[in-house]
Every structure is written in C-alpha cells, then in structure tokens.
Amino acid sequence: MSGKYRIGLVLFSLLGLGASIAALYVHYRVMVDPSYSSFCDISATVSCEQVLESSYGRVFGVPVAAGGAIWSGLVLLLSLYGMRKSATDIAQRAAGYVFVLATIGLAAVFYFAYTSFFVLKQACPLCMTMYVSVAAIFLLSAAAAGSLRDLPRRLGADLAGLRTSPTAATLAAVWVVASLALIVFFPHQQTVSAQGADQQEAAPTETLDASQLAEWHQWLDRQMPVSEPTVLPSGAVKVLVIKFNDFQCPACRQAYFAYRSIFEKYEKQFPDAFKFENKDYPLETECGMGGQHQFACEAAVAVRLAHEKGKDKELENWLFSTQDEFSRDHVKQGLQQLAGVKPEDYESRYSQVSKEIREQAALGSKLGVTGTPTFFINGVKVPSLRPAYLDAAIAYLLQKAGATS
C-alpha cells in the first residue's frame, strides 16, 4: 500500500474532524444564545444555522455533527496509527476498515445532502466540507484497501490484539471515552416547563456605548425597507416588528423568551405607536413551505383559534414552554385548557385555517424568508440581534418618528 494514500486519509480525516467540531460549536452557540450569528450564516440560502437547527440536525437527540466528529476521529486513528507501516497486512486491513466506514459515511452523506439541498433548500458550508472529506476518504481507502474478504474473520483478532499493544489500547480507550462524553455531555434541547418559563432568569443586560449606538443607528438609516405593505407601519403605528415564526422551532422559542420583555415594555409605553406581530412560517409541508416540524401547522392553527378568544398570548407561551412535548393531541389539549376551544371545533376548522397560514407562509417566501425566526423592523429584514440591539433599534425608530409615551 502506498504511503501517499495514508497521508491523504490523515489530511481528509482531519478536515472532517475540524468541520464537525466547528459545526458543534455553531450548534451549541445557537442553542444557548438566540442572538448568535455564525460565521457560516452567509445568506438566505447559505446557512449552517438553518441546517443544524432543523429536525435533520439531530438523530435521537444527538447532533449529527457529533457523529461526524466520532467517525472522523476513528478514521484518523486507523489511518495515522493502524496504517503507519504501509507495507504490512495490518496496514492493508486498516485501510479496509476505513473503506467500510467510508461506505457507511458516504451513504449518510447522500441522505443529509439530499435533505439539505432539496428539503430544507439550504447549503451549509461546514456540512459541505464534511461531504468532501467523506467522499475523498471513500476514494482513497478504496484504492488503498486490498481484498475485504478476510476482514470479518480478522476483526475479532484485530480487536483482541489491542490488549497486546499499550499504545493502540490507549488510543482506542481515548476515542471511546471521548465519543461517549460527546454524546452524553453535549447539551440537549431542554424542555422548558410552563412554570419554569415564567421564572426564567432574565438575560444579562448589555449596555451599548455612544459609539456603538451611533454605528447601529447609521446602519438602520442606510437600510431600504421592502415594499410589502403588511410588514410596514401604518396609521398611528410608528414601529412595527414582524416575526416570521414556527412554534416548533427551537430558535423561535429562544428568541421568544429573549425578546418578550422588550416587546412588552414598548407595548406598555407606546400602545399606539409600537406593534409586534407574529406571522406564520411553519417548517412543514402541510401548511408551510416545507420542512420536518411535524406539528408546526397544528400549533399555528391553535394559536389563531385562541386569538379569536383573546387567549393567543397565553397559548403561545404555553406552546413554547412545552415545545418538546408537541403532538396534535398536546396542542389541542392546551387550546382547550387555555382558550376553551373544544377538540372537535379545532378539527372542523383546521383545513380552512391551514389555508390562511399557507398564504402567510407564501408571503414570507416572497420576502426572502427561508427559515425561522426571521424579523423585519419597519420593513427592514434584520439579522439575528442581541437583545440590547433590538431594544436600541425600537427606541431609536420611535424617537425618530416623534413618538412620545
């Protein structure tokens, strides 16, 4: 076996490991900080965040990126240590094991690439880096591996041989422990109970200095609003904040709790001049623009029916607080408890209300919305904002419009 194959396998496994670790970092930051904007969130259709936070970003609660890191780590060990003596049978068998791993990895790549490009309609740069790594490892290992016929028979003996090599045993133990630690200790999407949601600790207060405020105001002044009337203020309203929302979206839940107090403050101080409004953009094919949030349409319908009873805010809070328990029956249960809408009434009106939601989702797509949450302030599409910047934007636009409390 040529040593050049080993060098290539080591380099591409390092590339895959680096991309996976970077994806895990982005995944973690998006989970804990709704205002975080990743370095690979480039445009409406090129975004790591939208892919990693989708339902395809985890398997049984474990981030797909964690699987990529574990897989890349094992390939790296087999290439770096198992193939260190290129002219031996051990090195050729190690290349064979890498080829088997690469075959499995390539099948996973085809699946996730399909869901990314054709279902989510998003291109994730870190994911594509991993795709390149897996494809390259597949081709290199295919060239380096000999016959695979003896691999099943020799696997047991090779694993048993770890006991006779302290270095190999140590490396294997490190890989196993690191893999288990990554699966167990990487934060899972937390279920926020209804009681806990109302008692959440307030986000740390950030103070913007004069130069930051001036720069932020200048940025706002330079933006051109869209021409769509439904996202522009009218009448007495001077500042209109629109959120394209999915009640099953974890990032929407995080934004809800991070921004709720800001919206409540301005609604109280400027009841005529300030308005915040949700618009539905369910990431589900049934009434939205496609996606895998299975009960997003059910939740959106329920909130609209609760709105007729003046209980939409209560139901919205309940849905975000119990997001990880979503099912059709769970949504109907909350609607009946909080708004008094019976399950049979919900079912009878579901089809018609779903059509209205689909129209609103189509509006979002027309405006360039591809994921949730997406915010517009006075018709200007804004990036993910830290709470202090959102607060400052509303205050500045109200002042600019001459609104007084």
C-alpha beads as a LAMMPS data file, in Angstrom:
LAMMPS data file: protein, C-alpha beads

405 atoms
404 bonds

1 atom types
1 bond types

-500.0 500.0 xlo xhi
-500.0 500.0 ylo yhi
-500.0 500.0 zlo zhi

Masses

1 110.0

Atoms # bond

1 1 1 0.000 0.000 0.000
2 1 1 1.372 3.386 -0.990
3 1 1 2.126 5.848 1.807
4 1 1 0.552 8.658 -0.199
5 1 1 -2.873 7.149 0.433
6 1 1 -2.224 7.242 4.166
7 1 1 -1.217 10.909 4.024
8 1 1 -4.385 11.740 2.089
9 1 1 -6.567 9.823 4.546
10 1 1 -4.976 11.602 7.513
11 1 1 -5.449 15.032 5.933
12 1 1 -9.060 14.493 4.908
13 1 1 -9.992 12.928 8.253
14 1 1 -8.509 15.992 9.951
15 1 1 -10.571 18.174 7.612
16 1 1 -13.727 16.269 8.531
17 1 1 -12.911 16.408 12.228
18 1 1 -12.327 20.154 12.053
19 1 1 -15.588 20.753 10.173
20 1 1 -17.520 18.620 12.663
21 1 1 -16.063 20.408 15.679
22 1 1 -16.840 23.782 14.086
23 1 1 -20.417 22.631 13.409
24 1 1 -20.772 21.504 17.024
25 1 1 -19.574 24.927 18.164
26 1 1 -22.147 26.674 15.969
27 1 1 -24.857 24.252 17.128
28 1 1 -24.014 24.945 20.773
29 1 1 -23.898 28.724 20.369
30 1 1 -27.246 28.791 18.558
31 1 1 -28.771 26.742 21.373
32 1 1 -27.582 28.960 24.220
33 1 1 -27.653 32.374 22.511
34 1 1 -30.591 33.231 20.206
35 1 1 -28.782 36.369 19.048
36 1 1 -25.709 34.462 17.841
37 1 1 -24.938 34.770 14.154
38 1 1 -22.442 32.197 12.929
39 1 1 -19.528 32.821 10.594
40 1 1 -21.115 30.487 8.031
41 1 1 -24.521 32.186 8.024
42 1 1 -23.749 33.844 4.710
43 1 1 -27.100 34.414 3.001
44 1 1 -30.720 33.353 2.971
45 1 1 -29.837 30.066 1.272
46 1 1 -26.282 29.533 2.544
47 1 1 -26.525 28.987 6.275
48 1 1 -25.161 26.437 8.728
49 1 1 -27.606 27.503 11.439
50 1 1 -30.749 26.658 9.479
51 1 1 -29.475 23.159 8.700
52 1 1 -28.025 22.378 12.132
53 1 1 -31.147 23.609 13.936
54 1 1 -33.531 21.703 11.672
55 1 1 -35.019 18.371 12.648
56 1 1 -32.319 16.783 10.456
57 1 1 -29.598 18.267 12.656
58 1 1 -30.043 15.598 15.325
59 1 1 -30.558 11.852 15.393
60 1 1 -32.152 10.531 18.589
61 1 1 -31.305 13.843 20.223
62 1 1 -27.601 13.645 19.314
63 1 1 -26.252 16.277 16.897
64 1 1 -25.293 14.856 13.513
65 1 1 -22.076 16.854 13.855
66 1 1 -21.170 14.748 16.898
67 1 1 -21.459 11.641 14.743
68 1 1 -19.215 13.307 12.178
69 1 1 -16.597 14.049 14.822
70 1 1 -16.705 10.495 16.182
71 1 1 -16.493 9.000 12.684
72 1 1 -13.630 11.293 11.645
73 1 1 -11.744 10.540 14.854
74 1 1 -11.909 6.799 14.236
75 1 1 -10.798 7.180 10.608
76 1 1 -7.926 9.379 11.776
77 1 1 -6.746 6.773 14.302
78 1 1 -6.939 3.933 11.786
79 1 1 -5.064 5.981 9.187
80 1 1 -2.497 7.550 11.468
81 1 1 -1.674 4.563 13.668
82 1 1 -3.129 1.451 12.000
83 1 1 -1.545 2.255 8.634
84 1 1 1.786 3.556 9.941
85 1 1 3.689 0.631 8.391
86 1 1 2.458 0.819 4.839
87 1 1 3.951 -2.455 3.587
88 1 1 2.198 -4.728 6.114
89 1 1 -1.008 -6.742 6.164
90 1 1 -2.115 -4.758 9.225
91 1 1 -1.953 -1.504 7.268
92 1 1 -3.952 -3.012 4.411
93 1 1 -6.610 -4.308 6.812
94 1 1 -6.761 -0.892 8.491
95 1 1 -7.362 0.621 5.051
96 1 1 -10.124 -1.938 4.562
97 1 1 -11.774 -0.917 7.826
98 1 1 -11.565 2.719 6.744
99 1 1 -13.216 1.779 3.446
100 1 1 -16.103 0.115 5.293
101 1 1 -16.502 3.214 7.475
102 1 1 -16.310 5.431 4.398
103 1 1 -19.024 3.419 2.652
104 1 1 -21.341 3.931 5.612
105 1 1 -20.312 7.573 5.803
106 1 1 -20.973 8.120 2.105
107 1 1 -24.497 6.702 2.463
108 1 1 -25.123 9.156 5.301
109 1 1 -23.699 11.990 3.200
110 1 1 -26.112 11.247 0.338
111 1 1 -29.044 11.324 2.760
112 1 1 -28.086 14.533 4.557
113 1 1 -27.074 16.273 1.339
114 1 1 -30.489 15.469 -0.132
115 1 1 -32.340 16.814 2.909
116 1 1 -30.163 19.931 2.970
117 1 1 -30.399 20.858 -0.712
118 1 1 -33.861 19.589 -1.667
119 1 1 -35.917 19.547 1.545
120 1 1 -34.518 22.450 3.567
121 1 1 -33.212 24.204 0.425
122 1 1 -30.166 25.341 2.379
123 1 1 -26.446 25.000 1.714
124 1 1 -24.377 24.511 4.869
125 1 1 -20.681 25.278 4.227
126 1 1 -19.473 23.164 7.159
127 1 1 -21.682 20.281 6.077
128 1 1 -20.373 20.510 2.514
129 1 1 -16.828 20.427 3.852
130 1 1 -17.702 17.186 5.596
131 1 1 -19.247 15.817 2.387
132 1 1 -15.984 16.482 0.525
133 1 1 -13.987 14.838 3.321
134 1 1 -16.102 11.671 3.323
135 1 1 -16.071 11.358 -0.486
136 1 1 -12.303 11.787 -0.614
137 1 1 -11.778 9.235 2.168
138 1 1 -14.020 6.791 0.321
139 1 1 -11.983 7.084 -2.892
140 1 1 -8.588 6.941 -1.157
141 1 1 -9.485 3.987 1.053
142 1 1 -10.924 2.111 -1.943
143 1 1 -7.562 2.477 -3.653
144 1 1 -5.564 1.584 -0.534
145 1 1 -7.571 -1.398 0.690
146 1 1 -6.874 -4.872 -0.540
147 1 1 -9.375 -7.689 -0.502
148 1 1 -12.150 -7.228 2.022
149 1 1 -12.944 -10.923 2.128
150 1 1 -10.880 -11.631 5.233
151 1 1 -11.967 -8.552 7.233
152 1 1 -14.937 -10.154 9.060
153 1 1 -12.794 -13.128 10.080
154 1 1 -9.864 -10.986 11.224
155 1 1 -11.909 -8.304 13.029
156 1 1 -12.102 -10.230 16.280
157 1 1 -8.392 -10.986 16.252
158 1 1 -7.527 -7.367 15.486
159 1 1 -9.675 -6.120 18.361
160 1 1 -8.143 -8.691 20.694
161 1 1 -4.713 -7.546 19.564
162 1 1 -5.349 -4.168 21.199
163 1 1 -4.554 -5.842 24.526
164 1 1 -1.010 -6.596 23.415
165 1 1 -0.289 -3.028 22.311
166 1 1 -0.441 -0.427 25.108
167 1 1 -0.359 2.422 22.593
168 1 1 -3.200 1.037 20.488
169 1 1 -5.233 0.221 23.596
170 1 1 -4.735 3.744 24.964
171 1 1 -5.735 5.376 21.688
172 1 1 -8.833 3.171 21.436
173 1 1 -9.792 3.952 25.041
174 1 1 -9.375 7.691 24.462
175 1 1 -11.571 7.505 21.366
176 1 1 -14.304 5.536 23.177
177 1 1 -14.311 7.827 26.224
178 1 1 -14.282 10.991 24.102
179 1 1 -17.119 9.666 21.939
180 1 1 -19.276 8.744 24.924
181 1 1 -18.544 12.066 26.620
182 1 1 -19.558 13.958 23.489
183 1 1 -22.851 12.075 23.258
184 1 1 -23.672 12.303 26.953
185 1 1 -22.490 15.784 27.843
186 1 1 -23.288 17.828 24.731
187 1 1 -26.351 19.893 25.742
188 1 1 -29.684 18.533 24.619
189 1 1 -32.589 20.765 23.671
190 1 1 -34.054 21.464 27.067
191 1 1 -37.725 21.171 27.847
192 1 1 -38.908 24.367 29.461
193 1 1 -41.838 23.780 31.737
194 1 1 -44.698 26.258 31.845
195 1 1 -43.739 27.232 35.354
196 1 1 -40.065 27.455 34.542
197 1 1 -40.719 29.650 31.530
198 1 1 -42.308 32.339 33.688
199 1 1 -39.457 32.133 36.183
200 1 1 -36.563 32.182 33.737
201 1 1 -33.638 34.289 34.740
202 1 1 -33.517 37.484 32.724
203 1 1 -30.841 37.667 30.077
204 1 1 -27.759 39.636 31.141
205 1 1 -28.209 43.320 30.440
206 1 1 -25.858 44.651 27.797
207 1 1 -25.173 48.355 27.635
208 1 1 -24.260 49.924 24.311
209 1 1 -21.888 52.862 24.459
210 1 1 -22.306 56.032 22.418
211 1 1 -20.140 54.845 19.517
212 1 1 -21.981 51.521 19.286
213 1 1 -25.323 53.295 19.284
214 1 1 -24.186 55.754 16.629
215 1 1 -22.932 52.950 14.387
216 1 1 -26.137 50.977 14.893
217 1 1 -28.320 53.994 14.118
218 1 1 -26.337 54.685 10.959
219 1 1 -26.804 51.089 9.833
220 1 1 -30.555 51.349 10.370
221 1 1 -30.709 54.627 8.438
222 1 1 -28.954 53.063 5.438
223 1 1 -31.384 50.162 5.049
224 1 1 -34.120 50.149 2.430
225 1 1 -37.421 48.629 3.582
226 1 1 -39.326 46.164 1.425
227 1 1 -42.402 47.453 -0.379
228 1 1 -44.788 44.869 1.082
229 1 1 -47.492 46.852 2.982
230 1 1 -48.202 44.115 5.531
231 1 1 -44.745 44.463 7.092
232 1 1 -44.718 48.274 7.070
233 1 1 -46.156 50.508 9.808
234 1 1 -49.381 52.327 9.030
235 1 1 -51.747 54.691 10.766
236 1 1 -50.739 55.557 14.306
237 1 1 -48.156 52.750 14.376
238 1 1 -44.637 54.165 14.034
239 1 1 -42.609 50.997 14.667
240 1 1 -43.781 47.582 13.501
241 1 1 -41.775 44.470 14.348
242 1 1 -42.714 41.341 12.412
243 1 1 -41.529 37.866 13.353
244 1 1 -41.937 35.006 10.881
245 1 1 -42.422 32.221 13.352
246 1 1 -42.647 28.452 13.751
247 1 1 -43.918 27.255 17.126
248 1 1 -41.896 24.039 16.880
249 1 1 -38.647 25.848 16.043
250 1 1 -36.118 25.822 18.948
251 1 1 -34.569 29.107 17.819
252 1 1 -38.038 30.701 17.753
253 1 1 -38.549 29.585 21.330
254 1 1 -35.222 31.070 22.383
255 1 1 -35.997 34.352 20.633
256 1 1 -39.443 34.423 22.240
257 1 1 -38.067 34.285 25.764
258 1 1 -35.114 36.570 24.985
259 1 1 -37.226 39.345 23.405
260 1 1 -40.548 39.013 25.223
261 1 1 -39.811 41.576 27.915
262 1 1 -38.609 44.097 25.307
263 1 1 -41.827 43.867 23.313
264 1 1 -43.958 44.045 26.458
265 1 1 -42.114 47.182 27.574
266 1 1 -42.771 49.072 24.358
267 1 1 -46.341 47.816 24.057
268 1 1 -46.980 49.264 27.501
269 1 1 -45.121 52.553 26.976
270 1 1 -46.243 53.158 23.381
271 1 1 -49.543 51.277 22.966
272 1 1 -50.464 53.153 19.771
273 1 1 -47.053 53.771 18.239
274 1 1 -45.450 50.337 18.711
275 1 1 -46.725 46.974 17.495
276 1 1 -45.251 43.482 17.469
277 1 1 -46.836 40.841 15.267
278 1 1 -46.224 37.159 14.599
279 1 1 -46.604 35.826 11.089
280 1 1 -46.743 32.111 10.499
281 1 1 -43.983 30.343 8.607
282 1 1 -44.329 26.686 9.657
283 1 1 -41.441 24.496 8.569
284 1 1 -43.869 21.804 7.498
285 1 1 -45.189 20.870 4.071
286 1 1 -48.814 20.615 5.170
287 1 1 -49.419 24.357 5.580
288 1 1 -45.961 25.859 5.205
289 1 1 -43.127 25.921 2.733
290 1 1 -41.584 22.551 3.543
291 1 1 -39.624 21.093 6.436
292 1 1 -39.822 18.451 9.121
293 1 1 -41.518 20.182 12.072
294 1 1 -44.337 17.668 12.207
295 1 1 -46.704 19.665 14.417
296 1 1 -45.873 23.244 13.406
297 1 1 -49.117 23.623 11.443
298 1 1 -51.164 22.198 14.310
299 1 1 -49.687 24.773 16.676
300 1 1 -50.177 27.679 14.268
301 1 1 -53.843 26.768 13.760
302 1 1 -54.362 26.529 17.522
303 1 1 -52.891 29.993 18.148
304 1 1 -55.149 31.534 15.505
305 1 1 -58.200 29.947 17.105
306 1 1 -57.024 31.110 20.536
307 1 1 -56.662 34.630 19.123
308 1 1 -60.404 34.668 18.457
309 1 1 -60.893 34.111 22.184
310 1 1 -58.284 36.690 23.207
311 1 1 -56.011 33.920 24.522
312 1 1 -53.346 33.734 21.826
313 1 1 -50.556 35.134 24.023
314 1 1 -51.289 32.635 26.758
315 1 1 -51.285 29.732 24.303
316 1 1 -48.125 30.983 22.591
317 1 1 -46.308 30.995 25.937
318 1 1 -47.620 27.527 26.755
319 1 1 -46.585 26.104 23.390
320 1 1 -43.042 27.437 23.610
321 1 1 -42.816 26.303 27.232
322 1 1 -43.816 22.734 26.349
323 1 1 -42.288 22.579 22.882
324 1 1 -40.540 19.245 23.385
325 1 1 -43.885 17.577 24.189
326 1 1 -45.524 18.510 20.895
327 1 1 -48.160 16.285 19.356
328 1 1 -51.532 17.012 17.799
329 1 1 -53.314 15.936 20.988
330 1 1 -50.966 18.038 23.111
331 1 1 -51.746 21.150 21.043
332 1 1 -55.500 20.512 21.251
333 1 1 -55.209 19.979 24.992
334 1 1 -53.560 23.377 25.503
335 1 1 -56.098 25.078 23.241
336 1 1 -58.996 23.664 25.226
337 1 1 -57.453 24.427 28.620
338 1 1 -56.393 27.996 27.856
339 1 1 -58.939 29.185 25.289
340 1 1 -61.890 26.872 25.799
341 1 1 -61.871 25.639 22.190
342 1 1 -63.111 22.057 22.031
343 1 1 -61.104 19.459 20.086
344 1 1 -63.986 18.848 17.656
345 1 1 -64.167 22.579 16.872
346 1 1 -60.420 22.584 16.266
347 1 1 -60.696 19.684 13.845
348 1 1 -63.667 21.149 11.984
349 1 1 -61.845 24.410 11.281
350 1 1 -58.363 23.008 10.762
351 1 1 -58.471 22.812 6.965
352 1 1 -59.702 26.371 6.409
353 1 1 -57.299 27.963 8.896
354 1 1 -54.422 25.971 7.380
355 1 1 -55.090 27.665 4.028
356 1 1 -54.740 31.088 5.679
357 1 1 -51.453 30.014 7.243
358 1 1 -50.185 28.765 3.877
359 1 1 -50.901 32.184 2.358
360 1 1 -48.904 33.876 5.112
361 1 1 -46.025 31.459 4.640
362 1 1 -46.077 32.246 0.916
363 1 1 -45.763 35.924 1.809
364 1 1 -42.671 35.102 3.872
365 1 1 -41.097 33.259 0.949
366 1 1 -41.851 36.236 -1.304
367 1 1 -39.943 38.435 1.164
368 1 1 -36.939 36.101 1.169
369 1 1 -37.701 34.211 4.371
370 1 1 -36.150 30.743 4.302
371 1 1 -36.009 29.877 7.987
372 1 1 -37.277 30.878 11.381
373 1 1 -37.197 33.135 13.214
374 1 1 -36.851 35.944 10.671
375 1 1 -37.501 39.518 11.809
376 1 1 -38.489 42.669 9.952
377 1 1 -38.425 46.071 11.653
378 1 1 -40.375 48.682 9.694
379 1 1 -39.948 46.555 6.609
380 1 1 -36.203 46.066 7.035
381 1 1 -35.034 42.479 7.323
382 1 1 -32.588 42.411 10.217
383 1 1 -30.001 39.777 11.159
384 1 1 -30.107 37.939 14.468
385 1 1 -29.835 40.614 17.123
386 1 1 -28.631 40.617 20.673
387 1 1 -31.446 41.923 22.893
388 1 1 -29.661 45.233 23.547
389 1 1 -29.503 45.972 19.807
390 1 1 -33.158 45.101 19.275
391 1 1 -34.120 47.362 22.189
392 1 1 -31.957 50.176 20.832
393 1 1 -33.433 49.828 17.326
394 1 1 -37.011 50.148 18.575
395 1 1 -36.167 53.104 20.811
396 1 1 -34.329 54.899 18.008
397 1 1 -37.075 54.403 15.429
398 1 1 -39.749 55.556 17.867
399 1 1 -37.727 58.654 18.688
400 1 1 -37.057 59.290 15.009
401 1 1 -40.801 59.070 14.283
402 1 1 -41.565 61.567 17.061
403 1 1 -43.463 59.072 19.221
404 1 1 -43.919 60.004 22.885
405 1 1 -45.216 57.885 25.722

Bonds

1 1 1 2
2 1 2 3
3 1 3 4
4 1 4 5
5 1 5 6
6 1 6 7
7 1 7 8
8 1 8 9
9 1 9 10
10 1 10 11
11 1 11 12
12 1 12 13
13 1 13 14
14 1 14 15
15 1 15 16
16 1 16 17
17 1 17 18
18 1 18 19
19 1 19 20
20 1 20 21
21 1 21 22
22 1 22 23
23 1 23 24
24 1 24 25
25 1 25 26
26 1 26 27
27 1 27 28
28 1 28 29
29 1 29 30
30 1 30 31
31 1 31 32
32 1 32 33
33 1 33 34
34 1 34 35
35 1 35 36
36 1 36 37
37 1 37 38
38 1 38 39
39 1 39 40
40 1 40 41
41 1 41 42
42 1 42 43
43 1 43 44
44 1 44 45
45 1 45 46
46 1 46 47
47 1 47 48
48 1 48 49
49 1 49 50
50 1 50 51
51 1 51 52
52 1 52 53
53 1 53 54
54 1 54 55
55 1 55 56
56 1 56 57
57 1 57 58
58 1 58 59
59 1 59 60
60 1 60 61
61 1 61 62
62 1 62 63
63 1 63 64
64 1 64 65
65 1 65 66
66 1 66 67
67 1 67 68
68 1 68 69
69 1 69 70
70 1 70 71
71 1 71 72
72 1 72 73
73 1 73 74
74 1 74 75
75 1 75 76
76 1 76 77
77 1 77 78
78 1 78 79
79 1 79 80
80 1 80 81
81 1 81 82
82 1 82 83
83 1 83 84
84 1 84 85
85 1 85 86
86 1 86 87
87 1 87 88
88 1 88 89
89 1 89 90
90 1 90 91
91 1 91 92
92 1 92 93
93 1 93 94
94 1 94 95
95 1 95 96
96 1 96 97
97 1 97 98
98 1 98 99
99 1 99 100
100 1 100 101
101 1 101 102
102 1 102 103
103 1 103 104
104 1 104 105
105 1 105 106
106 1 106 107
107 1 107 108
108 1 108 109
109 1 109 110
110 1 110 111
111 1 111 112
112 1 112 113
113 1 113 114
114 1 114 115
115 1 115 116
116 1 116 117
117 1 117 118
118 1 118 119
119 1 119 120
120 1 120 121
121 1 121 122
122 1 122 123
123 1 123 124
124 1 124 125
125 1 125 126
126 1 126 127
127 1 127 128
128 1 128 129
129 1 129 130
130 1 130 131
131 1 131 132
132 1 132 133
133 1 133 134
134 1 134 135
135 1 135 136
136 1 136 137
137 1 137 138
138 1 138 139
139 1 139 140
140 1 140 141
141 1 141 142
142 1 142 143
143 1 143 144
144 1 144 145
145 1 145 146
146 1 146 147
147 1 147 148
148 1 148 149
149 1 149 150
150 1 150 151
151 1 151 152
152 1 152 153
153 1 153 154
154 1 154 155
155 1 155 156
156 1 156 157
157 1 157 158
158 1 158 159
159 1 159 160
160 1 160 161
161 1 161 162
162 1 162 163
163 1 163 164
164 1 164 165
165 1 165 166
166 1 166 167
167 1 167 168
168 1 168 169
169 1 169 170
170 1 170 171
171 1 171 172
172 1 172 173
173 1 173 174
174 1 174 175
175 1 175 176
176 1 176 177
177 1 177 178
178 1 178 179
179 1 179 180
180 1 180 181
181 1 181 182
182 1 182 183
183 1 183 184
184 1 184 185
185 1 185 186
186 1 186 187
187 1 187 188
188 1 188 189
189 1 189 190
190 1 190 191
191 1 191 192
192 1 192 193
193 1 193 194
194 1 194 195
195 1 195 196
196 1 196 197
197 1 197 198
198 1 198 199
199 1 199 200
200 1 200 201
201 1 201 202
202 1 202 203
203 1 203 204
204 1 204 205
205 1 205 206
206 1 206 207
207 1 207 208
208 1 208 209
209 1 209 210
210 1 210 211
211 1 211 212
212 1 212 213
213 1 213 214
214 1 214 215
215 1 215 216
216 1 216 217
217 1 217 218
218 1 218 219
219 1 219 220
220 1 220 221
221 1 221 222
222 1 222 223
223 1 223 224
224 1 224 225
225 1 225 226
226 1 226 227
227 1 227 228
228 1 228 229
229 1 229 230
230 1 230 231
231 1 231 232
232 1 232 233
233 1 233 234
234 1 234 235
235 1 235 236
236 1 236 237
237 1 237 238
238 1 238 239
239 1 239 240
240 1 240 241
241 1 241 242
242 1 242 243
243 1 243 244
244 1 244 245
245 1 245 246
246 1 246 247
247 1 247 248
248 1 248 249
249 1 249 250
250 1 250 251
251 1 251 252
252 1 252 253
253 1 253 254
254 1 254 255
255 1 255 256
256 1 256 257
257 1 257 258
258 1 258 259
259 1 259 260
260 1 260 261
261 1 261 262
262 1 262 263
263 1 263 264
264 1 264 265
265 1 265 266
266 1 266 267
267 1 267 268
268 1 268 269
269 1 269 270
270 1 270 271
271 1 271 272
272 1 272 273
273 1 273 274
274 1 274 275
275 1 275 276
276 1 276 277
277 1 277 278
278 1 278 279
279 1 279 280
280 1 280 281
281 1 281 282
282 1 282 283
283 1 283 284
284 1 284 285
285 1 285 286
286 1 286 287
287 1 287 288
288 1 288 289
289 1 289 290
290 1 290 291
291 1 291 292
292 1 292 293
293 1 293 294
294 1 294 295
295 1 295 296
296 1 296 297
297 1 297 298
298 1 298 299
299 1 299 300
300 1 300 301
301 1 301 302
302 1 302 303
303 1 303 304
304 1 304 305
305 1 305 306
306 1 306 307
307 1 307 308
308 1 308 309
309 1 309 310
310 1 310 311
311 1 311 312
312 1 312 313
313 1 313 314
314 1 314 315
315 1 315 316
316 1 316 317
317 1 317 318
318 1 318 319
319 1 319 320
320 1 320 321
321 1 321 322
322 1 322 323
323 1 323 324
324 1 324 325
325 1 325 326
326 1 326 327
327 1 327 328
328 1 328 329
329 1 329 330
330 1 330 331
331 1 331 332
332 1 332 333
333 1 333 334
334 1 334 335
335 1 335 336
336 1 336 337
337 1 337 338
338 1 338 339
339 1 339 340
340 1 340 341
341 1 341 342
342 1 342 343
343 1 343 344
344 1 344 345
345 1 345 346
346 1 346 347
347 1 347 348
348 1 348 349
349 1 349 350
350 1 350 351
351 1 351 352
352 1 352 353
353 1 353 354
354 1 354 355
355 1 355 356
356 1 356 357
357 1 357 358
358 1 358 359
359 1 359 360
360 1 360 361
361 1 361 362
362 1 362 363
363 1 363 364
364 1 364 365
365 1 365 366
366 1 366 367
367 1 367 368
368 1 368 369
369 1 369 370
370 1 370 371
371 1 371 372
372 1 372 373
373 1 373 374
374 1 374 375
375 1 375 376
376 1 376 377
377 1 377 378
378 1 378 379
379 1 379 380
380 1 380 381
381 1 381 382
382 1 382 383
383 1 383 384
384 1 384 385
385 1 385 386
386 1 386 387
387 1 387 388
388 1 388 389
389 1 389 390
390 1 390 391
391 1 391 392
392 1 392 393
393 1 393 394
394 1 394 395
395 1 395 396
396 1 396 397
397 1 397 398
398 1 398 399
399 1 399 400
400 1 400 401
401 1 401 402
402 1 402 403
403 1 403 404
404 1 404 405
